[in-house]
Amino acid sequence: MPLFNRSTGEKLVDRVRVAKGLWAQFQGLMFERPSRFDYALVFPLPFESRVGASVHMLFVFFSLDLVFLDKAKRVVDKKENFKPFSLNYTPKKPARYFIELPAGLGQGIRLGDELTW
């Protein structure tokens, strides 16, 4: 399934993977090869939170874009070009979902945009 920006009508990426379960969310993109990361990785959280939506880049060997969404799937924060081995990024507002995208794909996404998959 693709990831769309409903606010602009733009298709952002052709494939979405959802990190379901504790192990998938813990592992995320750790040890993934950059050449294999051509999809959006969605992390659904049990409730809206800032701390619960914090992201680290330990053992991730390439930059990526982060997009944080509220329960209505509206963008509340984003971090572009998050560098490998960065220790932490905590969103400025509580998020119910966050999405990891290949670096550069988050450029056209604006705060308040509604995303869907």
Protein Blocks (a to p, Z undefined) as FASTA:
>chain_A
ZZddfknopafbfbdcddehjklmmnmmgoiafklmccdcddddfbdcfklmpccfehia
bdcddddddfkopafbdcehiaehiabdcdfbdcfbdcdddehjlmmpcehiacdZZ
